[in-house]
Amino acid sequence: MGWNARIVAGVAVLALAAGCQGGQKSGEDPRSTPPVKTPLPVQGLERIKAVSDRSSGASQEMVARCPAGKKVLGGGGQVIGGGREVRMSGLRPQPDGSGYWVRADEDGDGYAKAWSLEAYAMCAREPAGLEYLTAKSQDSVHPNEELPLGMLIGDRRRGAIVTCPAGKNLTGGGVEVLEASGNAVVSFTGGTNGETEGEDEPAELTARAFLKGGGTANPQIVGHAVCVDPLEKYHRMSNRDLSFEVEKKESKVSCVEGMRMLGLSVYVVQTGEPVAGENIFDALTLIGAVPNEKLEKAVLAAVPHAEFKEHNDSTWLIGGSVYCAKTVP
């Protein structure tokens, strides 16, 4: 045997010995460790818009439907008209991924004029690992629980938390009130405590509803989350309106330049003592969570109810997040 052959043979023996000593343990299934998944871009992302007929009905629902061959990753909606007396009360993906559903309700006093509702769906070719997950609220009503930002949402609220499987990205979601929709202010927030998802932290979506007036209604709240395998250049961007604007507050949040939005979330929170002891959530009307046509940014908007315009800027704010990634045609 030549010198080079003896070296090769020696290396082979050492490698075999190392594999026997430091490799797979007895009884260990080599398939138990999942393979590392390469982040991929989102294909064929587009925004679909649907508008309801103008009506003076007590509530309206609308679905923005994805085209054939595509699935919904997130969405939003907006009330057109409504005179501060029509609030958005539900936003969620369709369970089969075919589109994005929104609902709005007039308040307890009703609204005599006509108004309409817009629904937006962010649709793309189905990404790997796509899942539509839900969770329902508990049976009790919890007082004065804190949001991730540490701000109180009011004296009566319901909530549900949906968690994506470990290693998956949250692209969007929503909240649905199964009862008393017109008597609730809804919010849904998603992500970890940071501005971007932590590599080892599962992505969560928290859906909440504040019960307007602190009445006896005990509705069921359903949180919805859209989860997918890792996406290329995935990130979450967040913002909130801290302005002194009283008539209307808007939070504008954008993706990193060159990336596009897959979905969004929106929340309204109380930040101080209400005027004259009133509960601030009796005064708020969520009117929009709107992605722009190019899916680069979103505008989140709320206004004080017509009877409570005296509420000042220190009592509430609106904010939210957009979930973004690299896209290809």
Backbone bond lengths (Angstrom), bond angles and torsions (degrees), N, CA, C in turn:
res aa  C-N    CA-C-N  psi(-1)  N-CA   C-N-CA  omega(-1)  CA-C   N-CA-C  phi
1 M - - - 1.479 - - 1.521 108.16 -
2 G 1.342 119.23 130.84 1.452 123.01 179.63 1.516 112.67 -72.14
3 W 1.341 115.06 169.14 1.474 120.77 -178.41 1.522 112.61 -60.27
4 N 1.337 117.38 -46.26 1.466 121.31 -179.80 1.518 110.96 -63.58
5 A 1.339 116.92 -38.50 1.455 120.08 -179.83 1.511 110.86 -66.25
6 R 1.367 116.50 -38.74 1.459 119.58 179.77 1.531 110.92 -65.28
7 I 1.360 117.48 -37.90 1.471 121.73 177.59 1.523 110.62 -62.46
8 V 1.338 116.59 -47.10 1.462 121.10 179.86 1.512 110.62 -60.71
9 A 1.340 116.26 -43.28 1.456 119.62 -179.83 1.514 111.14 -64.61
10 G 1.348 116.54 -40.26 1.463 120.12 178.74 1.501 112.06 -63.56
11 V 1.335 117.84 -42.26 1.462 121.60 178.18 1.515 110.40 -62.21
12 A 1.327 116.88 -39.83 1.461 120.57 -179.67 1.518 110.81 -63.89
13 V 1.355 117.33 -41.34 1.454 120.42 179.03 1.512 111.39 -65.03
14 L 1.358 117.39 -42.96 1.461 121.18 178.36 1.515 111.33 -62.21
15 A 1.313 117.22 -42.18 1.466 120.89 179.98 1.516 110.80 -63.64
16 L 1.349 116.68 -40.60 1.459 120.72 179.35 1.521 110.10 -65.06
17 A 1.342 116.66 -42.10 1.459 120.45 179.41 1.512 111.08 -64.40
18 A 1.324 116.66 -43.35 1.471 120.16 179.20 1.506 110.91 -62.71
19 G 1.350 116.33 -39.11 1.457 119.34 179.14 1.508 111.65 -64.59
20 C 1.347 117.73 -36.38 1.455 120.44 179.92 1.513 112.05 -71.26
21 Q 1.355 117.22 -34.11 1.451 120.69 -174.80 1.529 112.40 -86.99
22 G 1.338 117.16 -41.37 1.461 118.88 -171.81 1.500 114.14 -115.57
23 G 1.292 119.56 8.06 1.454 121.72 -177.30 1.503 112.23 -90.00
24 Q 1.327 116.75 -138.99 1.456 122.51 -176.76 1.518 111.20 -61.80
25 K 1.325 116.82 133.80 1.448 122.34 178.66 1.522 109.88 -79.15
26 S 1.350 113.67 156.77 1.452 119.48 179.56 1.521 110.70 -59.53
27 G 1.312 116.30 130.82 1.452 120.58 178.92 1.512 114.81 82.66
28 E 1.341 118.21 -2.67 1.468 121.35 -178.80 1.518 110.03 -84.22
29 D 1.316 116.36 132.29 1.459 121.87 179.36 1.515 108.90 -85.27
30 P 1.325 120.13 115.66 1.463 121.10 -178.80 1.519 112.64 -62.29
31 R 1.318 117.84 -15.01 1.463 120.79 -179.95 1.522 112.20 -89.23
32 S 1.348 118.17 -1.90 1.465 120.66 -174.33 1.516 112.84 -73.34
33 T 1.322 117.82 -25.01 1.458 121.36 178.20 1.518 109.30 -91.19
34 P 1.347 118.20 115.75 1.470 119.61 -177.57 1.511 111.08 -66.99
35 P 1.306 117.84 144.92 1.468 120.42 178.76 1.529 111.01 -66.94
36 V 1.314 115.39 150.61 1.460 120.34 176.52 1.529 108.62 -72.02
37 K 1.338 116.12 127.38 1.461 120.64 -177.04 1.520 110.23 -94.50
38 T 1.315 115.81 131.12 1.460 120.99 179.02 1.522 110.13 -75.67
39 P 1.337 119.03 124.37 1.469 120.55 178.07 1.527 111.01 -59.80
40 L 1.322 115.93 135.20 1.458 121.67 -177.14 1.524 110.73 -119.70
41 P 1.324 118.92 152.87 1.461 120.80 175.05 1.519 111.32 -74.19
42 V 1.318 116.54 160.79 1.465 122.71 175.88 1.519 108.53 -84.99
43 Q 1.325 116.84 134.84 1.455 121.27 -176.09 1.527 111.66 -103.80
44 G 1.337 115.32 134.48 1.462 121.67 171.10 1.514 115.46 66.54
45 L 1.335 117.84 34.17 1.469 120.72 -178.73 1.525 111.12 -68.53
46 E 1.335 116.21 135.75 1.460 121.29 175.89 1.525 110.00 -152.09
47 R 1.347 115.01 157.57 1.458 120.74 176.26 1.518 109.84 -100.43
48 I 1.328 115.26 130.47 1.461 122.03 176.34 1.525 108.06 -111.52
49 K 1.336 116.02 133.70 1.464 121.82 -178.82 1.519 110.28 -120.00
50 A 1.323 116.66 137.67 1.463 122.25 175.91 1.517 108.64 -134.16
51 V 1.329 116.85 141.14 1.466 122.14 -176.22 1.526 109.23 -126.53
52 S 1.325 116.78 132.74 1.465 121.26 178.72 1.527 110.31 -78.61
53 D 1.314 116.36 164.48 1.450 121.20 171.25 1.530 109.53 -70.02
54 R 1.313 117.02 148.46 1.462 120.60 176.22 1.528 109.21 -68.51
55 S 1.333 115.87 135.86 1.454 120.84 -175.19 1.514 108.83 -154.09
56 S 1.313 116.49 158.46 1.459 121.43 174.01 1.527 110.79 -107.38
57 G 1.332 116.10 20.58 1.459 120.48 178.66 1.520 112.15 -67.03
58 A 1.329 116.31 159.68 1.462 121.40 -177.01 1.516 112.58 -66.40
59 S 1.341 118.57 -26.32 1.454 121.99 178.58 1.519 109.40 -150.14
60 Q 1.332 115.32 156.76 1.461 121.23 175.58 1.526 108.61 -140.12
61 E 1.335 115.59 148.17 1.452 122.66 174.48 1.522 108.93 -127.66
62 M 1.327 116.14 149.19 1.464 120.57 179.87 1.517 108.93 -149.22
63 V 1.353 116.80 145.37 1.455 122.11 176.75 1.521 109.28 -125.19
64 A 1.327 116.65 126.72 1.464 122.25 169.40 1.523 106.78 -91.12
65 R 1.327 117.76 116.77 1.462 122.32 -171.30 1.528 111.34 -99.62
66 C 1.317 115.44 135.47 1.459 121.15 178.34 1.524 110.36 -73.06
67 P 1.332 117.23 148.93 1.471 119.79 176.00 1.526 110.74 -69.16
68 A 1.323 115.73 164.13 1.471 121.43 -179.48 1.522 110.01 -56.24
69 G 1.322 115.62 138.40 1.452 120.59 178.00 1.511 114.84 87.07
70 K 1.347 117.28 1.71 1.461 120.22 -179.58 1.520 110.64 -127.66
71 K 1.350 115.34 157.11 1.448 122.93 -179.80 1.527 109.78 -124.37
72 V 1.332 115.81 152.81 1.458 120.27 -179.18 1.529 109.85 -80.77
73 L 1.335 116.13 137.84 1.464 122.82 176.61 1.527 112.06 -109.52
74 G 1.329 116.76 -20.41 1.461 121.79 179.66 1.514 108.49 -179.84
75 G 1.332 116.30 -176.90 1.458 119.03 -179.62 1.505 112.62 -177.03
76 G 1.332 114.64 -172.43 1.458 121.47 -179.82 1.510 110.24 -163.31
77 G 1.322 116.34 -171.00 1.460 120.40 -178.89 1.508 111.46 -165.95
78 Q 1.340 115.27 173.85 1.467 120.41 -177.43 1.527 110.04 -159.90
79 V 1.333 116.23 138.70 1.464 122.83 172.59 1.524 108.45 -89.47
80 I 1.326 116.89 129.93 1.468 122.38 176.83 1.523 107.18 -108.79
81 G 1.321 117.18 118.53 1.455 121.05 -171.19 1.522 108.45 83.54
82 G 1.291 116.95 -158.82 1.464 119.58 176.71 1.513 114.58 103.11
83 G 1.333 117.33 -13.93 1.463 120.72 171.32 1.516 115.93 49.61
84 R 1.323 119.31 38.42 1.469 124.75 179.96 1.525 113.15 68.25
85 E 1.318 116.70 9.71 1.461 119.37 -176.65 1.526 112.54 -121.58
86 V 1.350 116.61 11.08 1.466 122.00 175.02 1.522 107.09 -126.92
87 R 1.325 116.45 123.56 1.460 120.36 -178.02 1.529 111.00 -119.67
88 M 1.330 115.11 148.54 1.454 120.01 173.18 1.519 108.33 -69.02
89 S 1.332 116.56 132.43 1.460 120.65 -174.86 1.517 113.32 -126.02
90 G 1.327 117.97 0.19 1.456 120.67 177.48 1.507 111.79 -168.12
91 L 1.327 116.33 135.91 1.464 123.02 175.71 1.524 106.64 -145.97
92 R 1.335 117.47 127.24 1.467 119.12 179.85 1.526 111.57 -165.40
93 P 1.346 116.80 156.36 1.467 119.77 171.83 1.515 110.66 -71.96
94 Q 1.320 117.11 149.65 1.455 121.26 172.61 1.531 108.93 -64.44
95 P 1.330 118.48 141.48 1.471 120.49 -176.74 1.522 114.40 -56.64
96 D 1.339 117.76 -30.11 1.462 120.59 -179.54 1.526 112.44 -94.03
97 G 1.351 117.02 5.51 1.457 120.38 178.22 1.508 115.15 77.60
98 S 1.330 117.64 11.94 1.463 120.89 -174.70 1.524 113.70 -81.41
99 G 1.329 118.83 -10.57 1.450 120.79 -178.51 1.517 111.78 174.41
100 Y 1.338 115.61 -167.27 1.465 121.38 -178.44 1.522 109.02 -128.08
101 W 1.344 115.54 129.59 1.462 123.49 -174.30 1.519 110.17 -105.06
102 V 1.348 116.52 137.75 1.461 121.45 174.31 1.524 109.63 -133.34
103 R 1.329 115.29 154.07 1.454 121.48 178.11 1.523 108.47 -139.73
104 A 1.334 115.70 147.16 1.460 121.67 173.28 1.517 108.41 -137.79
105 D 1.346 115.63 149.13 1.466 121.88 -176.98 1.525 110.32 -133.18
106 E 1.316 114.53 143.75 1.456 119.28 169.46 1.524 109.26 -70.78
107 D 1.337 116.23 155.02 1.463 119.24 178.54 1.531 110.37 -72.57
108 G 1.325 116.27 -178.00 1.458 120.48 -175.30 1.510 114.40 -62.25
109 D 1.344 117.53 -22.91 1.461 121.37 179.74 1.520 112.86 -86.74
110 G 1.340 116.33 -10.75 1.457 119.57 -178.55 1.519 112.02 78.64
111 Y 1.328 115.32 171.52 1.460 121.95 179.18 1.521 107.38 -143.65
112 A 1.334 116.46 121.25 1.462 120.84 -170.03 1.520 113.52 -76.11
113 K 1.323 118.48 -27.63 1.456 120.76 -174.22 1.528 111.03 -85.90
114 A 1.343 115.13 166.93 1.466 120.67 179.83 1.528 110.70 -80.87
115 W 1.337 116.15 148.29 1.454 122.87 176.93 1.523 108.94 -148.14
116 S 1.308 117.14 165.92 1.464 120.93 -178.98 1.525 110.10 -135.80
117 L 1.321 114.81 172.89 1.454 121.31 -174.09 1.522 109.16 -134.83
118 E 1.335 116.55 135.05 1.459 122.40 176.55 1.532 109.73 -109.22
119 A 1.319 116.00 138.98 1.461 121.99 174.74 1.522 108.53 -120.58
120 Y 1.333 116.22 142.22 1.463 122.62 179.38 1.521 109.05 -126.51
121 A 1.325 116.62 136.02 1.460 121.96 176.35 1.518 109.11 -126.16
122 M 1.334 116.84 133.62 1.457 122.19 171.49 1.529 106.74 -96.87
123 C 1.323 115.71 113.09 1.461 121.49 -172.10 1.525 110.39 -118.19
124 A 1.338 116.13 146.26 1.461 121.67 179.37 1.514 109.34 -154.59
125 R 1.339 115.17 166.17 1.454 118.16 172.17 1.527 108.50 -61.97
126 E 1.302 116.37 142.46 1.466 121.12 -169.09 1.526 111.91 -57.97
127 P 1.331 117.77 118.35 1.461 120.01 177.43 1.523 111.04 -77.77
128 A 1.313 116.20 160.86 1.465 120.89 179.90 1.526 110.10 -62.84
129 G 1.335 114.78 140.73 1.458 119.71 174.79 1.510 115.36 74.15
130 L 1.336 118.74 16.43 1.466 121.41 -177.45 1.532 111.25 -62.34
131 E 1.343 115.87 129.46 1.460 121.79 176.92 1.522 109.57 -138.79
132 Y 1.325 116.26 143.65 1.464 122.88 172.29 1.525 107.19 -111.69
133 L 1.315 115.95 110.84 1.461 121.31 -174.24 1.521 110.24 -112.87
134 T 1.339 116.51 150.52 1.463 121.60 178.39 1.523 109.90 -136.15
135 A 1.332 115.26 159.30 1.462 122.63 172.33 1.515 107.73 -149.49
136 K 1.330 116.46 144.61 1.456 121.75 -179.63 1.522 111.06 -105.74
137 S 1.341 114.99 154.91 1.458 120.86 179.48 1.519 110.82 -70.14
138 Q 1.324 115.25 161.06 1.458 121.12 177.15 1.527 110.14 -72.97
139 D 1.300 116.36 171.75 1.458 120.76 -173.20 1.523 113.70 -80.37
140 S 1.325 118.44 -11.58 1.463 120.40 -178.25 1.513 110.71 -105.69
141 V 1.324 115.67 162.30 1.460 122.30 175.60 1.517 107.27 -100.54
142 H 1.323 117.25 127.99 1.457 120.97 -173.91 1.521 110.72 -104.89
143 P 1.321 119.70 127.45 1.467 121.97 -179.37 1.520 112.39 -82.96
144 N 1.326 115.20 141.04 1.461 122.91 167.69 1.524 114.89 46.36
145 E 1.330 116.90 49.90 1.454 119.14 175.94 1.515 109.46 -87.94
146 E 1.328 116.83 149.59 1.449 121.47 -173.05 1.519 112.14 -90.01
147 L 1.332 115.07 144.54 1.451 122.21 172.34 1.518 108.94 -80.33
148 P 1.343 118.59 166.31 1.460 119.96 175.85 1.528 113.05 -53.89
149 L 1.330 118.01 -30.29 1.461 120.80 179.02 1.524 112.36 -78.30
150 G 1.321 117.89 -4.84 1.454 120.89 179.07 1.511 113.75 83.90
151 M 1.334 117.94 16.11 1.456 120.76 -178.12 1.517 110.15 -109.37
152 L 1.304 116.79 141.01 1.451 120.44 -177.02 1.518 111.17 -74.71
153 I 1.313 115.72 139.78 1.463 119.89 179.82 1.522 112.23 -98.40
154 G 1.317 119.75 -3.84 1.454 120.33 176.36 1.511 112.33 134.42
155 D 1.328 117.16 -175.53 1.463 119.28 -172.99 1.513 113.87 -95.86
156 R 1.322 118.77 -7.11 1.465 121.12 174.10 1.519 107.96 -145.68
157 R 1.321 116.64 117.19 1.455 118.98 179.46 1.517 109.40 -148.25
158 R 1.316 115.53 157.83 1.456 123.32 173.62 1.515 107.38 -122.24
159 G 1.322 117.07 154.61 1.449 118.70 -179.74 1.515 112.79 -155.98
160 A 1.325 115.47 162.05 1.462 122.52 176.98 1.520 107.92 -147.08
161 I 1.331 116.99 143.72 1.455 122.62 179.59 1.521 108.93 -117.99
162 V 1.330 115.82 128.09 1.459 122.89 177.11 1.521 107.74 -112.81
163 T 1.326 117.92 130.76 1.462 122.17 -177.82 1.518 110.63 -116.76
164 C 1.346 116.19 126.50 1.460 120.04 174.11 1.528 109.93 -70.28
165 P 1.330 118.44 151.08 1.456 120.57 174.19 1.527 110.96 -57.89
166 A 1.314 117.03 150.22 1.464 122.12 -178.43 1.524 110.72 -53.96
167 G 1.318 115.16 135.00 1.451 120.66 177.74 1.507 115.17 89.48
168 K 1.332 117.64 -6.88 1.464 119.97 -179.60 1.521 110.99 -97.43
169 N 1.337 115.14 155.99 1.458 122.57 178.06 1.518 111.00 -97.44
170 L 1.319 116.03 141.52 1.461 122.74 173.54 1.523 108.22 -88.59
171 T 1.331 117.67 123.58 1.465 120.51 -179.68 1.522 113.56 -105.16
172 G 1.314 117.66 -17.80 1.459 120.63 -178.09 1.510 109.32 171.07
173 G 1.333 115.89 -172.04 1.455 119.83 179.84 1.508 110.49 170.12
174 G 1.350 115.74 -145.33 1.449 118.54 179.91 1.510 112.45 170.83
175 V 1.322 114.89 -171.45 1.457 122.89 -178.52 1.517 108.74 -142.54
176 E 1.323 115.59 143.20 1.460 121.59 178.82 1.520 108.95 -135.98
177 V 1.337 116.48 134.94 1.459 122.58 176.52 1.521 106.90 -103.82
178 L 1.316 117.12 118.50 1.463 119.97 -174.82 1.517 113.23 -79.76
179 E 1.346 116.82 -19.50 1.455 121.27 176.25 1.523 108.30 -140.99
180 A 1.323 116.31 155.85 1.478 122.34 173.91 1.521 112.60 57.39
181 S 1.347 117.65 39.32 1.459 120.22 -176.97 1.517 112.82 -57.86
182 G 1.324 117.07 -40.50 1.459 119.71 -177.88 1.504 113.75 -72.22
183 N 1.334 117.03 -7.64 1.451 121.45 -177.06 1.515 111.62 -109.68
184 A 1.346 117.37 21.15 1.460 120.67 -175.21 1.528 110.55 -136.31
185 V 1.351 115.54 144.99 1.458 123.23 170.37 1.517 106.66 -103.54
186 V 1.345 118.14 119.04 1.456 121.33 -172.72 1.525 111.34 -100.93
187 S 1.325 116.00 152.11 1.456 124.62 174.72 1.511 108.32 -147.99
188 F 1.342 116.69 150.46 1.460 119.52 167.92 1.519 108.78 -146.93
189 T 1.331 115.02 132.16 1.453 121.96 -178.41 1.516 108.47 -126.58
190 G 1.324 117.00 147.54 1.455 119.72 -177.59 1.506 112.35 -142.38
191 G 1.334 115.17 149.44 1.455 121.16 177.06 1.506 111.25 123.40
192 T 1.317 116.30 -174.74 1.452 122.09 176.13 1.522 108.24 -95.99
193 N 1.323 116.84 -170.45 1.457 119.86 -178.09 1.524 112.87 -73.02
194 G 1.328 117.92 -17.86 1.451 120.79 -179.08 1.512 112.34 -89.91
195 E 1.328 115.41 177.97 1.457 120.62 178.41 1.527 110.98 -75.79
196 T 1.342 117.35 -21.57 1.453 121.29 175.81 1.512 108.80 -128.07
197 E 1.325 115.57 158.92 1.450 119.29 -178.68 1.524 110.85 -67.61
198 G 1.332 117.76 132.57 1.452 121.26 175.75 1.521 110.08 -72.01
199 E 1.328 116.89 145.44 1.452 120.83 -176.31 1.523 111.98 -60.74
200 D 1.339 116.63 -34.46 1.464 120.19 -175.31 1.518 112.88 -106.01
201 E 1.321 118.14 8.20 1.450 120.99 -177.67 1.521 110.37 -107.40
202 P 1.330 118.37 126.15 1.462 119.19 176.25 1.516 110.53 -65.61
203 A 1.318 116.85 143.46 1.457 121.66 179.37 1.517 109.55 -79.62
204 E 1.329 116.74 131.54 1.456 122.28 -179.97 1.511 111.13 -118.29
205 L 1.327 115.36 148.91 1.455 121.62 170.30 1.523 107.63 -122.50
206 T 1.337 115.93 128.03 1.457 121.81 178.91 1.521 109.05 -110.05
207 A 1.336 116.28 120.31 1.468 122.23 178.35 1.517 108.52 -104.96
208 R 1.346 117.06 135.34 1.460 121.39 -178.38 1.526 110.47 -137.77
209 A 1.320 114.53 154.05 1.466 121.04 171.20 1.521 108.20 -140.60
210 F 1.317 116.47 130.22 1.456 121.65 173.04 1.523 108.69 -93.25
211 L 1.318 117.16 132.77 1.458 121.14 -177.65 1.523 109.71 -84.81
212 K 1.299 115.62 110.03 1.458 122.06 -176.02 1.524 111.52 -58.98
213 G 1.333 115.79 129.67 1.453 121.21 176.57 1.508 114.27 82.04
214 G 1.345 117.80 -4.15 1.453 120.41 179.65 1.513 112.67 62.71
215 G 1.334 117.38 33.44 1.457 121.45 -176.45 1.509 112.84 -75.65
216 T 1.302 115.97 -167.57 1.454 121.29 -174.94 1.518 113.37 -90.18
217 A 1.313 117.44 -4.45 1.463 119.90 -179.47 1.526 110.50 -59.42
218 N 1.324 116.50 141.36 1.458 121.38 -178.32 1.534 108.71 -132.17
219 P 1.331 117.12 68.69 1.464 119.75 -172.20 1.521 112.15 -74.68
220 Q 1.314 114.95 160.74 1.465 121.56 173.52 1.519 108.55 -90.55
221 I 1.341 116.87 129.46 1.452 122.29 178.56 1.523 107.98 -106.04
222 V 1.333 116.77 133.49 1.459 121.70 178.63 1.526 108.73 -117.77
223 G 1.324 116.00 125.08 1.454 121.40 174.29 1.513 110.14 -96.18
224 H 1.324 116.77 141.95 1.463 122.67 -178.98 1.525 109.14 -124.39
225 A 1.330 116.88 136.62 1.461 121.95 177.28 1.516 109.70 -133.86
226 V 1.343 115.43 142.34 1.465 122.14 174.46 1.526 106.90 -109.44
227 C 1.321 116.36 121.37 1.462 122.00 -174.83 1.528 109.91 -123.32
228 V 1.342 116.27 141.28 1.467 120.81 -179.26 1.526 109.36 -141.00
229 D 1.328 116.04 164.51 1.460 121.17 173.07 1.529 109.35 -62.24
230 P 1.337 117.85 161.20 1.472 120.65 -174.13 1.527 113.67 -51.44
231 L 1.326 114.84 136.91 1.462 122.48 -179.18 1.528 110.35 -109.53
232 E 1.306 115.61 149.25 1.464 120.59 -179.39 1.531 110.53 -68.91
233 K 1.319 115.71 129.17 1.471 124.15 178.56 1.531 112.17 57.31
234 Y 1.323 115.88 33.35 1.459 120.48 177.30 1.530 110.32 -66.75
235 H 1.336 115.68 138.79 1.460 120.40 176.09 1.515 110.31 -159.27
236 R 1.323 115.13 159.69 1.464 122.61 175.79 1.524 108.20 -116.76
237 M 1.338 116.52 132.47 1.458 122.14 175.83 1.523 108.79 -119.24
238 S 1.339 116.76 138.95 1.466 121.33 -174.98 1.519 110.73 -130.10
239 N 1.330 114.67 156.13 1.464 120.58 177.24 1.516 108.65 -160.46
240 R 1.331 117.31 163.32 1.465 122.76 174.65 1.515 109.81 -149.09
241 D 1.312 116.51 152.27 1.460 122.69 -178.38 1.524 109.35 -88.55
242 L 1.329 116.11 113.61 1.462 121.82 177.82 1.529 111.23 -109.65
243 S 1.327 116.43 22.37 1.467 120.84 -175.05 1.524 110.87 -74.99
244 F 1.320 114.76 173.26 1.463 122.37 176.91 1.529 111.33 -95.79
245 E 1.325 116.26 12.96 1.461 120.71 -179.52 1.526 109.93 -67.83
246 V 1.341 115.98 132.23 1.461 120.74 -178.61 1.525 111.36 -104.20
247 E 1.334 118.12 -37.56 1.465 121.52 -175.51 1.519 112.48 -66.54
248 K 1.343 116.86 -39.54 1.460 121.39 -177.29 1.519 108.64 -158.91
249 K 1.317 116.96 140.68 1.457 120.31 176.19 1.515 109.34 -120.00
250 E 1.339 114.80 136.96 1.455 121.73 178.77 1.521 109.53 -129.16
251 S 1.303 116.09 139.53 1.453 122.21 171.58 1.519 107.61 -115.34
252 K 1.330 116.26 123.87 1.456 121.20 -179.47 1.528 108.62 -110.28
253 V 1.318 116.32 126.96 1.462 120.31 -176.58 1.523 109.07 -135.99
254 S 1.347 115.74 137.01 1.466 121.40 -172.70 1.517 111.73 -124.98
255 C 1.330 115.22 154.23 1.463 121.58 171.52 1.528 109.72 -73.36
256 V 1.323 116.48 161.77 1.454 121.12 169.80 1.526 108.26 -58.58
257 E 1.327 116.64 143.05 1.460 120.70 -176.11 1.530 111.48 -54.18
258 G 1.319 114.77 132.90 1.454 120.90 179.09 1.524 114.13 92.65
259 M 1.342 116.73 -13.68 1.456 121.01 177.76 1.533 109.49 -100.40
260 R 1.346 117.10 166.24 1.461 120.62 -178.02 1.524 110.71 -130.30
261 M 1.320 114.02 155.48 1.459 122.46 -173.82 1.527 111.95 -83.00
262 L 1.337 115.00 132.39 1.459 121.76 176.84 1.517 111.93 -99.54
263 G 1.328 116.37 -26.04 1.459 122.02 -178.14 1.510 109.69 -173.02
264 L 1.343 116.58 178.93 1.452 121.41 -177.63 1.514 110.30 -148.76
265 S 1.339 115.80 170.00 1.459 122.15 170.71 1.517 108.32 -141.32
266 V 1.337 117.01 161.64 1.457 121.57 -174.97 1.522 109.39 -148.06
267 Y 1.333 116.94 144.02 1.458 121.06 176.41 1.525 110.43 -144.98
268 V 1.324 114.79 153.84 1.464 122.82 173.08 1.514 106.93 -125.01
269 V 1.332 118.14 129.80 1.460 120.65 -177.63 1.518 111.12 -134.22
270 Q 1.310 114.79 153.97 1.458 123.00 176.11 1.519 108.67 -87.03
271 T 1.330 117.99 135.34 1.462 121.76 -176.52 1.519 113.34 -120.38
272 G 1.309 119.18 -2.49 1.455 120.84 -178.54 1.507 110.74 -164.49
273 E 1.321 116.72 -175.50 1.454 121.41 -179.28 1.523 110.32 -71.75
274 P 1.331 119.34 131.70 1.457 121.68 178.18 1.531 111.66 -65.84
275 V 1.304 114.72 158.63 1.456 120.88 177.20 1.525 110.22 -68.06
276 A 1.314 116.48 134.10 1.475 122.99 174.12 1.520 112.45 53.71
277 G 1.327 116.81 30.42 1.447 120.55 175.77 1.518 115.43 75.06
278 E 1.333 118.23 4.19 1.455 120.44 179.65 1.527 109.91 -73.73
279 N 1.317 116.84 149.52 1.453 119.21 174.18 1.520 108.51 -77.53
280 I 1.341 116.55 125.47 1.454 120.58 -173.14 1.523 111.93 -61.30
281 F 1.341 118.96 -28.14 1.453 119.77 -177.13 1.519 112.93 -74.91
282 D 1.337 117.45 -12.55 1.458 119.63 167.63 1.521 110.61 -69.86
283 A 1.349 115.93 -16.23 1.459 120.21 -171.03 1.519 113.82 -105.22
284 L 1.328 118.84 -7.46 1.459 120.73 -170.84 1.516 112.89 -101.02
285 T 1.328 115.07 146.61 1.455 122.69 177.63 1.522 108.28 -134.49
286 L 1.326 117.62 109.15 1.463 121.79 174.79 1.524 107.90 -76.11
287 I 1.338 116.77 120.25 1.458 119.28 -174.10 1.519 113.99 -114.96
288 G 1.331 119.10 -11.63 1.456 116.51 -178.51 1.516 115.00 -169.63
289 A 1.333 114.99 145.74 1.458 124.85 169.55 1.523 104.74 -141.71
290 V 1.330 116.64 91.75 1.464 121.83 -163.36 1.529 112.07 -117.76
291 P 1.334 118.48 117.14 1.469 121.22 171.39 1.522 110.06 -80.14
292 N 1.329 117.78 140.20 1.460 118.36 178.04 1.530 109.97 -74.81
293 E 1.330 116.00 167.82 1.466 120.75 -171.21 1.520 112.18 -62.51
294 K 1.341 117.35 -35.16 1.460 120.73 -179.07 1.524 112.78 -82.44
295 L 1.335 116.58 -3.97 1.464 122.87 179.89 1.524 111.96 59.02
296 E 1.332 115.03 42.73 1.460 121.37 176.67 1.525 111.77 -103.43
297 K 1.348 116.72 -25.59 1.463 120.03 -176.76 1.520 109.75 -155.99
298 A 1.345 115.57 167.82 1.457 121.41 179.26 1.521 109.11 -134.76
299 V 1.341 115.60 151.93 1.456 122.57 174.71 1.523 107.99 -118.12
300 L 1.330 116.42 124.34 1.459 123.56 -178.90 1.516 107.02 -112.29
301 A 1.341 118.50 129.31 1.462 120.87 -170.38 1.514 112.80 -137.98
302 A 1.341 115.30 144.24 1.464 122.61 173.92 1.522 108.46 -146.98
303 V 1.329 115.93 155.98 1.468 121.97 179.28 1.523 108.84 -135.21
304 P 1.337 117.30 155.43 1.471 119.61 170.62 1.526 109.55 -69.05
305 H 1.313 115.85 146.78 1.453 121.15 174.52 1.522 109.59 -59.24
306 A 1.333 116.60 153.89 1.468 121.79 -176.36 1.533 112.98 -54.32
307 E 1.330 117.65 -32.99 1.458 120.51 -176.77 1.523 113.34 -87.29
308 F 1.342 116.77 -3.72 1.463 119.08 -173.31 1.521 111.92 -129.39
309 K 1.305 118.29 34.45 1.458 121.42 -178.49 1.524 112.28 -67.25
310 E 1.346 116.71 -13.71 1.462 118.46 179.76 1.518 112.54 -75.60
311 H 1.340 118.69 -9.01 1.456 119.86 178.37 1.523 109.31 -62.68
312 N 1.347 116.59 130.11 1.455 118.74 -175.25 1.521 111.40 -89.91
313 D 1.345 115.65 176.38 1.454 121.78 -173.47 1.516 113.12 -65.85
314 S 1.336 118.56 -23.63 1.456 120.39 -174.07 1.517 113.14 -76.52
315 T 1.325 118.24 -6.76 1.458 119.51 -174.34 1.519 114.15 -94.70
316 W 1.320 119.71 -14.41 1.456 119.79 -177.30 1.523 111.56 -161.40
317 L 1.320 115.35 161.05 1.456 121.44 173.39 1.518 108.89 -148.32
318 I 1.336 115.34 165.83 1.462 121.76 175.70 1.519 108.02 -125.22
319 G 1.324 116.66 142.40 1.456 121.16 178.78 1.514 110.33 -155.09
320 G 1.320 114.97 -174.55 1.455 119.58 179.84 1.500 112.60 169.11
321 S 1.315 115.97 -171.53 1.460 123.10 -177.06 1.519 110.83 -137.85
322 V 1.336 114.23 157.76 1.461 120.80 168.46 1.531 106.98 -121.74
323 Y 1.347 115.87 147.46 1.463 122.63 -178.13 1.522 107.10 -114.23
324 C 1.315 116.71 119.57 1.462 121.23 -165.53 1.533 111.11 -128.71
325 A 1.324 116.04 160.05 1.466 122.19 177.90 1.518 109.17 -163.89
326 K 1.314 114.83 172.85 1.457 121.17 174.83 1.531 108.59 -72.85
327 T 1.324 116.68 140.80 1.468 121.24 178.98 1.523 110.07 -127.54
328 V 1.323 115.39 155.24 1.465 122.22 174.77 1.526 107.29 -134.39
329 P 1.331 117.90 157.65 1.468 120.47 -179.75 1.530 112.49 -59.66
